[in-house]
């Protein structure tokens, strides 16, 4: 096959990986924000070790 076609496929795969990594980072940041901050955007206190939340 044409080498230019292979290059195009590699570029598409690289953009797919970039999109997947970006989406994973955004979801992780969103979940961390929901866990660490309350509705007024204040930092939630972390529970002491050995206690249940």
PQR file of N, CA, C, O and H, with PARSE charges and radii, in Angstrom:
ATOM      1  N   UNK A   1       0.829  -1.202   0.000 -0.4000 1.5000
ATOM      2  CA  UNK A   1       0.000   0.000   0.000 -0.0000 2.0000
ATOM      3  C   UNK A   1       0.865   1.254   0.000  0.5500 1.7000
ATOM      4  O   UNK A   1       2.085   1.198   0.156 -0.5500 1.4000
ATOM      5  N   UNK A   2       0.211   2.351  -0.175 -0.4000 1.5000
ATOM      6  CA  UNK A   2       0.880   3.641  -0.257 -0.0000 2.0000
ATOM      7  C   UNK A   2       1.398   4.068   1.120  0.5500 1.7000
ATOM      8  O   UNK A   2       0.649   4.019   2.095 -0.5500 1.4000
ATOM      9  H   UNK A   2      -0.780   2.396  -0.302  0.4000 1.0000
ATOM     10  N   UNK A   3       2.654   4.483   1.215 -0.4000 1.5000
ATOM     11  CA  UNK A   3       3.177   4.940   2.511 -0.0000 2.0000
ATOM     12  C   UNK A   3       2.427   6.153   3.066  0.5500 1.7000
ATOM     13  O   UNK A   3       2.331   6.319   4.282 -0.5500 1.4000
ATOM     14  H   UNK A   3       3.262   4.524   0.422  0.4000 1.0000
ATOM     15  N   UNK A   4       1.900   6.994   2.185 -0.4000 1.5000
ATOM     16  CA  UNK A   4       1.145   8.157   2.669 -0.0000 2.0000
ATOM     17  C   UNK A   4      -0.145   7.734   3.369  0.5500 1.7000
ATOM     18  O   UNK A   4      -0.582   8.387   4.316 -0.5500 1.4000
ATOM     19  H   UNK A   4       1.978   6.859   1.198  0.4000 1.0000
ATOM     20  N   UNK A   5      -0.744   6.656   2.911 -0.4000 1.5000
ATOM     21  CA  UNK A   5      -1.938   6.132   3.580 -0.0000 2.0000
ATOM     22  C   UNK A   5      -1.588   5.640   4.976  0.5500 1.7000
ATOM     23  O   UNK A   5      -2.337   5.871   5.925 -0.5500 1.4000
ATOM     24  H   UNK A   5      -0.388   6.125   2.142  0.4000 1.0000
ATOM     25  N   UNK A   6      -0.461   4.967   5.102 -0.4000 1.5000
ATOM     26  CA  UNK A   6      -0.019   4.495   6.416 -0.0000 2.0000
ATOM     27  C   UNK A   6       0.247   5.673   7.348  0.5500 1.7000
ATOM     28  O   UNK A   6      -0.081   5.617   8.533 -0.5500 1.4000
ATOM     29  H   UNK A   6       0.147   4.779   4.330  0.4000 1.0000
ATOM     30  N   UNK A   7       0.838   6.729   6.817 -0.4000 1.5000
ATOM     31  CA  UNK A   7       1.097   7.922   7.632 -0.0000 2.0000
ATOM     32  C   UNK A   7      -0.214   8.537   8.101  0.5500 1.7000
ATOM     33  O   UNK A   7      -0.336   8.946   9.256 -0.5500 1.4000
ATOM     34  H   UNK A   7       1.104   6.774   5.855  0.4000 1.0000
ATOM     35  N   UNK A   8      -1.186   8.601   7.209 -0.4000 1.5000
ATOM     36  CA  UNK A   8      -2.490   9.172   7.585 -0.0000 2.0000
ATOM     37  C   UNK A   8      -3.152   8.341   8.687  0.5500 1.7000
ATOM     38  O   UNK A   8      -3.722   8.890   9.630 -0.5500 1.4000
ATOM     39  H   UNK A   8      -1.087   8.269   6.271  0.4000 1.0000
ATOM     40  N   UNK A   9      -3.072   7.017   8.562 -0.4000 1.5000
ATOM     41  CA  UNK A   9      -3.637   6.159   9.605 -0.0000 2.0000
ATOM     42  C   UNK A   9      -2.916   6.364  10.934  0.5500 1.7000
ATOM     43  O   UNK A   9      -3.553   6.381  11.987 -0.5500 1.4000
ATOM     44  H   UNK A   9      -2.609   6.571   7.796  0.4000 1.0000
ATOM     45  N   UNK A  10      -1.610   6.517  10.896 -0.4000 1.5000
ATOM     46  CA  UNK A  10      -0.853   6.750  12.128 -0.0000 2.0000
ATOM     47  C   UNK A  10      -1.249   8.074  12.767  0.5500 1.7000
ATOM     48  O   UNK A  10      -1.343   8.169  13.990 -0.5500 1.4000
ATOM     49  H   UNK A  10      -1.092   6.503  10.041  0.4000 1.0000
ATOM     50  N   UNK A  11      -1.480   9.094  11.949 -0.4000 1.5000
ATOM     51  CA  UNK A  11      -1.910  10.389  12.477 -0.0000 2.0000
ATOM     52  C   UNK A  11      -3.286  10.261  13.119  0.5500 1.7000
ATOM     53  O   UNK A  11      -3.529  10.817  14.190 -0.5500 1.4000
ATOM     54  H   UNK A  11      -1.404   9.017  10.955  0.4000 1.0000
ATOM     55  N   UNK A  12      -4.185   9.527  12.466 -0.4000 1.5000
ATOM     56  CA  UNK A  12      -5.522   9.322  13.031 -0.0000 2.0000
ATOM     57  C   UNK A  12      -5.424   8.596  14.367  0.5500 1.7000
ATOM     58  O   UNK A  12      -6.100   8.974  15.323 -0.5500 1.4000
ATOM     59  H   UNK A  12      -3.988   9.075  11.596  0.4000 1.0000
ATOM     60  N   UNK A  13      -4.601   7.568  14.445 -0.4000 1.5000
ATOM     61  CA  UNK A  13      -4.439   6.820  15.695 -0.0000 2.0000
ATOM     62  C   UNK A  13      -3.857   7.721  16.780  0.5500 1.7000
ATOM     63  O   UNK A  13      -4.281   7.648  17.933 -0.5500 1.4000
ATOM     64  H   UNK A  13      -4.051   7.261  13.668  0.4000 1.0000
ATOM     65  N   UNK A  14      -2.899   8.564  16.430 -0.4000 1.5000
ATOM     66  CA  UNK A  14      -2.310   9.476  17.416 -0.0000 2.0000
ATOM     67  C   UNK A  14      -3.358  10.454  17.953  0.5500 1.7000
ATOM     68  O   UNK A  14      -3.393  10.727  19.153 -0.5500 1.4000
ATOM     69  H   UNK A  14      -2.554   8.623  15.493  0.4000 1.0000
ATOM     70  N   UNK A  15      -4.211  10.982  17.069 -0.4000 1.5000
ATOM     71  CA  UNK A  15      -5.270  11.879  17.530 -0.0000 2.0000
ATOM     72  C   UNK A  15      -6.299  11.138  18.386  0.5500 1.7000
ATOM     73  O   UNK A  15      -6.846  11.709  19.330 -0.5500 1.4000
ATOM     74  H   UNK A  15      -4.182  10.760  16.094  0.4000 1.0000
ATOM     75  N   UNK A  16      -6.564   9.880  18.062 -0.4000 1.5000
ATOM     76  CA  UNK A  16      -7.476   9.101  18.896 -0.0000 2.0000
ATOM     77  C   UNK A  16      -6.890   8.893  20.290  0.5500 1.7000
ATOM     78  O   UNK A  16      -7.608   8.994  21.285 -0.5500 1.4000
ATOM     79  H   UNK A  16      -6.120   9.416  17.295  0.4000 1.0000
ATOM     80  N   UNK A  17      -5.590   8.603  20.368 -0.4000 1.5000
ATOM     81  CA  UNK A  17      -4.932   8.456  21.670 -0.0000 2.0000
ATOM     82  C   UNK A  17      -4.943   9.771  22.439  0.5500 1.7000
ATOM     83  O   UNK A  17      -5.176   9.780  23.647 -0.5500 1.4000
ATOM     84  H   UNK A  17      -5.007   8.522  19.560  0.4000 1.0000
ATOM     85  N   UNK A  18      -4.693  10.873  21.751 -0.4000 1.5000
ATOM     86  CA  UNK A  18      -4.730  12.183  22.389 -0.0000 2.0000
ATOM     87  C   UNK A  18      -6.117  12.472  22.954  0.5500 1.7000
ATOM     88  O   UNK A  18      -6.241  12.959  24.078 -0.5500 1.4000
ATOM     89  H   UNK A  18      -4.503  10.865  20.769  0.4000 1.0000
ATOM     90  N   UNK A  19      -7.152  12.176  22.187 -0.4000 1.5000
ATOM     91  CA  UNK A  19      -8.518  12.404  22.644 -0.0000 2.0000
ATOM     92  C   UNK A  19      -8.857  11.524  23.844  0.5500 1.7000
ATOM     93  O   UNK A  19      -9.494  11.989  24.790 -0.5500 1.4000
ATOM     94  H   UNK A  19      -7.051  11.780  21.274  0.4000 1.0000
ATOM     95  N   UNK A  20      -8.444  10.274  23.817 -0.4000 1.5000
ATOM     96  CA  UNK A  20      -8.730   9.369  24.930 -0.0000 2.0000
ATOM     97  C   UNK A  20      -8.017   9.820  26.198  0.5500 1.7000
ATOM     98  O   UNK A  20      -8.602   9.792  27.281 -0.5500 1.4000
ATOM     99  H   UNK A  20      -7.927   9.896  23.049  0.4000 1.0000
ATOM    100  N   UNK A  21      -6.756  10.234  26.073 -0.4000 1.5000
ATOM    101  CA  UNK A  21      -6.015  10.708  27.243 -0.0000 2.0000
ATOM    102  C   UNK A  21      -6.599  12.001  27.787  0.5500 1.7000
ATOM    103  O   UNK A  21      -6.680  12.182  29.002 -0.5500 1.4000
ATOM    104  H   UNK A  21      -6.281  10.257  25.193  0.4000 1.0000
ATOM    105  N   UNK A  22      -7.004  12.896  26.904 -0.4000 1.5000
ATOM    106  CA  UNK A  22      -7.613  14.152  27.336 -0.0000 2.0000
ATOM    107  C   UNK A  22      -8.926  13.887  28.059  0.5500 1.7000
ATOM    108  O   UNK A  22      -9.190  14.478  29.106 -0.5500 1.4000
ATOM    109  H   UNK A  22      -6.938  12.749  25.918  0.4000 1.0000
ATOM    110  N   UNK A  23      -9.740  13.012  27.511 -0.4000 1.5000
ATOM    111  CA  UNK A  23     -11.016  12.680  28.145 -0.0000 2.0000
ATOM    112  C   UNK A  23     -10.798  12.037  29.512  0.5500 1.7000
ATOM    113  O   UNK A  23     -11.505  12.362  30.466 -0.5500 1.4000
ATOM    114  H   UNK A  23      -9.525  12.533  26.661  0.4000 1.0000
ATOM    115  N   UNK A  24      -9.837  11.138  29.614 -0.4000 1.5000
ATOM    116  CA  UNK A  24      -9.547  10.492  30.895 -0.0000 2.0000
ATOM    117  C   UNK A  24      -9.061  11.508  31.926  0.5500 1.7000
ATOM    118  O   UNK A  24      -9.447  11.431  33.093 -0.5500 1.4000
ATOM    119  H   UNK A  24      -9.263  10.874  28.838  0.4000 1.0000
ATOM    120  N   UNK A  25      -8.226  12.451  31.517 -0.4000 1.5000
ATOM    121  CA  UNK A  25      -7.740  13.478  32.439 -0.0000 2.0000
ATOM    122  C   UNK A  25      -8.874  14.388  32.895  0.5500 1.7000
ATOM    123  O   UNK A  25      -8.935  14.756  34.068 -0.5500 1.4000
ATOM    124  H   UNK A  25      -7.912  12.513  30.569  0.4000 1.0000
ATOM    125  N   UNK A  26      -9.768  14.755  31.985 -0.4000 1.5000
ATOM    126  CA  UNK A  26     -10.899  15.605  32.360 -0.0000 2.0000
ATOM    127  C   UNK A  26     -11.841  14.891  33.324  0.5500 1.7000
ATOM    128  O   UNK A  26     -12.315  15.495  34.286 -0.5500 1.4000
ATOM    129  H   UNK A  26      -9.718  14.456  31.032  0.4000 1.0000
ATOM    130  N   UNK A  27     -12.115  13.622  33.075 -0.4000 1.5000
ATOM    131  CA  UNK A  27     -12.988  12.856  33.972 -0.0000 2.0000
ATOM    132  C   UNK A  27     -12.337  12.706  35.341  0.5500 1.7000
ATOM    133  O   UNK A  27     -13.016  12.832  36.360 -0.5500 1.4000
ATOM    134  H   UNK A  27     -11.730  13.132  32.293  0.4000 1.0000
ATOM    135  N   UNK A  28     -11.036  12.439  35.384 -0.4000 1.5000
ATOM    136  CA  UNK A  28     -10.333  12.310  36.663 -0.0000 2.0000
ATOM    137  C   UNK A  28     -10.360  13.625  37.432  0.5500 1.7000
ATOM    138  O   UNK A  28     -10.572  13.625  38.645 -0.5500 1.4000
ATOM    139  H   UNK A  28     -10.484  12.336  34.556  0.4000 1.0000
ATOM    140  N   UNK A  29     -10.149  14.744  36.745 -0.4000 1.5000
ATOM    141  CA  UNK A  29     -10.189  16.051  37.406 -0.0000 2.0000
ATOM    142  C   UNK A  29     -11.592  16.363  37.906  0.5500 1.7000
ATOM    143  O   UNK A  29     -11.754  16.910  38.996 -0.5500 1.4000
ATOM    144  H   UNK A  29      -9.977  14.743  35.760  0.4000 1.0000
ATOM    145  N   UNK A  30     -12.615  16.016  37.113 -0.4000 1.5000
ATOM    146  CA  UNK A  30     -13.991  16.272  37.521 -0.0000 2.0000
ATOM    147  C   UNK A  30     -14.364  15.436  38.748  0.5500 1.7000
ATOM    148  O   UNK A  30     -15.002  15.939  39.673 -0.5500 1.4000
ATOM    149  H   UNK A  30     -12.483  15.571  36.227  0.4000 1.0000
ATOM    150  N   UNK A  31     -13.968  14.161  38.754 -0.4000 1.5000
ATOM    151  CA  UNK A  31     -14.260  13.311  39.906 -0.0000 2.0000
ATOM    152  C   UNK A  31     -13.505  13.777  41.147  0.5500 1.7000
ATOM    153  O   UNK A  31     -14.050  13.750  42.250 -0.5500 1.4000
ATOM    154  H   UNK A  31     -13.450  13.752  38.003  0.4000 1.0000
ATOM    155  N   UNK A  32     -12.267  14.200  40.975 -0.4000 1.5000
ATOM    156  CA  UNK A  32     -11.497  14.719  42.111 -0.0000 2.0000
ATOM    157  C   UNK A  32     -12.137  15.989  42.648  0.5500 1.7000
ATOM    158  O   UNK A  32     -12.207  16.182  43.862 -0.5500 1.4000
ATOM    159  H   UNK A  32     -11.824  14.222  40.079  0.4000 1.0000
ATOM    160  N   UNK A  33     -12.603  16.855  41.756 -0.4000 1.5000
ATOM    161  CA  UNK A  33     -13.252  18.098  42.188 -0.0000 2.0000
ATOM    162  C   UNK A  33     -14.527  17.801  42.963  0.5500 1.7000
ATOM    163  O   UNK A  33     -14.804  18.449  43.973 -0.5500 1.4000
ATOM    164  H   UNK A  33     -12.546  16.697  40.771  0.4000 1.0000
ATOM    165  N   UNK A  34     -15.300  16.833  42.505 -0.4000 1.5000
ATOM    166  CA  UNK A  34     -16.533  16.469  43.214 -0.0000 2.0000
ATOM    167  C   UNK A  34     -16.234  15.888  44.587  0.5500 1.7000
ATOM    168  O   UNK A  34     -16.992  16.099  45.534 -0.5500 1.4000
ATOM    169  H   UNK A  34     -15.075  16.307  41.685  0.4000 1.0000
ATOM    170  N   UNK A  35     -15.124  15.152  44.695 -0.4000 1.5000
ATOM    171  CA  UNK A  35     -14.776  14.495  45.948 -0.0000 2.0000
ATOM    172  C   UNK A  35     -14.155  15.466  46.943  0.5500 1.7000
ATOM    173  O   UNK A  35     -14.436  15.387  48.139 -0.5500 1.4000
ATOM    174  H   UNK A  35     -14.509  14.981  43.926  0.4000 1.0000
ATOM    175  N   UNK A  36     -13.319  16.373  46.470 -0.4000 1.5000
ATOM    176  CA  UNK A  36     -12.523  17.213  47.362 -0.0000 2.0000
ATOM    177  C   UNK A  36     -13.181  18.533  47.740  0.5500 1.7000
ATOM    178  O   UNK A  36     -12.771  19.158  48.717 -0.5500 1.4000
ATOM    179  H   UNK A  36     -13.091  16.437  45.498  0.4000 1.0000
ATOM    180  N   UNK A  37     -14.201  18.979  46.987 -0.4000 1.5000
ATOM    181  CA  UNK A  37     -14.814  20.275  47.255 -0.0000 2.0000
ATOM    182  C   UNK A  37     -16.315  20.124  47.457  0.5500 1.7000
ATOM    183  O   UNK A  37     -16.940  19.234  46.881 -0.5500 1.4000
ATOM    184  H   UNK A  37     -14.535  18.470  46.193  0.4000 1.0000
ATOM    185  N   UNK A  38     -16.895  21.010  48.289 -0.4000 1.5000
ATOM    186  CA  UNK A  38     -18.340  20.984  48.495 -0.0000 2.0000
ATOM    187  C   UNK A  38     -19.021  21.902  47.479  0.5500 1.7000
ATOM    188  O   UNK A  38     -18.373  22.432  46.577 -0.5500 1.4000
ATOM    189  H   UNK A  38     -16.387  21.733  48.757  0.4000 1.0000
ATOM    190  N   UNK A  39     -20.358  22.087  47.640 -0.4000 1.5000
ATOM    191  CA  UNK A  39     -21.119  22.867  46.663 -0.0000 2.0000
ATOM    192  C   UNK A  39     -20.718  24.338  46.636  0.5500 1.7000
ATOM    193  O   UNK A  39     -20.950  25.021  45.638 -0.5500 1.4000
ATOM    194  H   UNK A  39     -20.884  21.657  48.373  0.4000 1.0000
ATOM    195  N   UNK A  40     -20.116  24.840  47.727 -0.4000 1.5000
ATOM    196  CA  UNK A  40     -19.657  26.231  47.788 -0.0000 2.0000
ATOM    197  C   UNK A  40     -18.188  26.359  47.389  0.5500 1.7000
ATOM    198  O   UNK A  40     -17.578  27.407  47.600 -0.5500 1.4000
ATOM    199  H   UNK A  40     -19.928  24.285  48.538  0.4000 1.0000
ATOM    200  N   UNK A  41     -17.628  25.320  46.826 -0.4000 1.5000
ATOM    201  CA  UNK A  41     -16.235  25.281  46.356 -0.0000 2.0000
ATOM    202  C   UNK A  41     -15.232  25.434  47.489  0.5500 1.7000
ATOM    203  O   UNK A  41     -14.147  25.985  47.304 -0.5500 1.4000
ATOM    204  H   UNK A  41     -18.123  24.468  46.655  0.4000 1.0000
ATOM    205  N   UNK A  42     -15.607  24.942  48.657 -0.4000 1.5000
ATOM    206  CA  UNK A  42     -14.676  24.920  49.793 -0.0000 2.0000
ATOM    207  C   UNK A  42     -14.072  23.527  49.886  0.5500 1.7000
ATOM    208  O   UNK A  42     -14.722  22.528  49.576 -0.5500 1.4000
ATOM    209  H   UNK A  42     -16.489  24.495  48.807  0.4000 1.0000
ATOM    210  N   UNK A  43     -12.812  23.479  50.319 -0.4000 1.5000
ATOM    211  CA  UNK A  43     -12.129  22.202  50.468 -0.0000 2.0000
ATOM    212  C   UNK A  43     -12.778  21.411  51.595  0.5500 1.7000
ATOM    213  O   UNK A  43     -12.932  21.913  52.708 -0.5500 1.4000
ATOM    214  H   UNK A  43     -12.284  24.290  50.570  0.4000 1.0000
ATOM    215  N   UNK A  44     -13.154  20.181  51.302 -0.4000 1.5000
ATOM    216  CA  UNK A  44     -13.752  19.330  52.330 -0.0000 2.0000
ATOM    217  C   UNK A  44     -12.662  18.820  53.257  0.5500 1.7000
ATOM    218  O   UNK A  44     -11.551  18.535  52.809 -0.5500 1.4000
ATOM    219  H   UNK A  44     -13.029  19.773  50.397  0.4000 1.0000
ATOM    220  N   UNK A  45     -12.968  18.701  54.548 -0.4000 1.5000
ATOM    221  CA  UNK A  45     -11.964  18.117  55.452 -0.0000 2.0000
ATOM    222  C   UNK A  45     -11.821  16.623  55.171  0.5500 1.7000
ATOM    223  O   UNK A  45     -12.809  15.924  54.944 -0.5500 1.4000
ATOM    224  H   UNK A  45     -13.871  18.933  54.911  0.4000 1.0000
ATOM    225  N   UNK A  46     -10.605  16.156  55.190 -0.4000 1.5000
ATOM    226  CA  UNK A  46     -10.356  14.737  54.982 -0.0000 2.0000
ATOM    227  C   UNK A  46     -10.597  13.992  56.285  0.5500 1.7000
ATOM    228  O   UNK A  46     -10.234  14.492  57.349 -0.5500 1.4000
ATOM    229  H   UNK A  46      -9.803  16.723  55.374  0.4000 1.0000
ATOM    230  N   UNK A  47     -11.201  12.807  56.231 -0.4000 1.5000
ATOM    231  CA  UNK A  47     -11.430  12.051  57.465 -0.0000 2.0000
ATOM    232  C   UNK A  47     -10.106  11.584  58.058  0.5500 1.7000
ATOM    233  O   UNK A  47      -9.142  11.310  57.343 -0.5500 1.4000
ATOM    234  H   UNK A  47     -11.496  12.400  55.366  0.4000 1.0000
ATOM    235  N   UNK A  48     -10.088  11.503  59.385 -0.4000 1.5000
ATOM    236  CA  UNK A  48      -8.884  11.025  60.063 -0.0000 2.0000
ATOM    237  C   UNK A  48      -8.678   9.549  59.753  0.5500 1.7000
ATOM    238  O   UNK A  48      -9.634   8.826  59.472 -0.5500 1.4000
ATOM    239  H   UNK A  48     -10.870  11.726  59.966  0.4000 1.0000
ATOM    240  N   UNK A  49      -7.449   9.114  59.806 -0.4000 1.5000
ATOM    241  CA  UNK A  49      -7.133   7.719  59.505 -0.0000 2.0000
ATOM    242  C   UNK A  49      -7.763   6.811  60.557  0.5500 1.7000
ATOM    243  O   UNK A  49      -7.664   7.074  61.756 -0.5500 1.4000
ATOM    244  H   UNK A  49      -6.672   9.701  60.034  0.4000 1.0000
ATOM    245  N   UNK A  50      -8.400   5.757  60.104 -0.4000 1.5000
ATOM    246  CA  UNK A  50      -9.022   4.809  61.008 -0.0000 2.0000
ATOM    247  C   UNK A  50     -10.476   5.119  61.310  0.5500 1.7000
ATOM    248  O   UNK A  50     -11.122   4.369  62.042 -0.5500 1.4000
ATOM    249  H   UNK A  50      -8.480   5.543  59.131  0.4000 1.0000
ATOM    250  N   UNK A  51     -11.012   6.213  60.760 -0.4000 1.5000
ATOM    251  CA  UNK A  51     -12.419   6.546  60.964 -0.0000 2.0000
ATOM    252  C   UNK A  51     -13.156   6.377  59.649  0.5500 1.7000
ATOM    253  O   UNK A  51     -12.560   6.453  58.574 -0.5500 1.4000
ATOM    254  H   UNK A  51     -10.487   6.822  60.165  0.4000 1.0000
ATOM    255  N   UNK A  52     -14.446   6.149  59.744 -0.4000 1.5000
ATOM    256  CA  UNK A  52     -15.238   6.016  58.527 -0.0000 2.0000
ATOM    257  C   UNK A  52     -15.761   7.397  58.134  0.5500 1.7000
ATOM    258  O   UNK A  52     -16.061   8.210  59.008 -0.5500 1.4000
ATOM    259  H   UNK A  52     -14.929   6.087  60.618  0.4000 1.0000
ATOM    260  N   UNK A  53     -15.876   7.676  56.832 -0.4000 1.5000
ATOM    261  CA  UNK A  53     -16.334   9.004  56.392 -0.0000 2.0000
ATOM    262  C   UNK A  53     -17.791   9.251  56.665  0.5500 1.7000
ATOM    263  O   UNK A  53     -18.306  10.323  56.348 -0.5500 1.4000
ATOM    264  H   UNK A  53     -15.633   7.016  56.122  0.4000 1.0000
TER
END
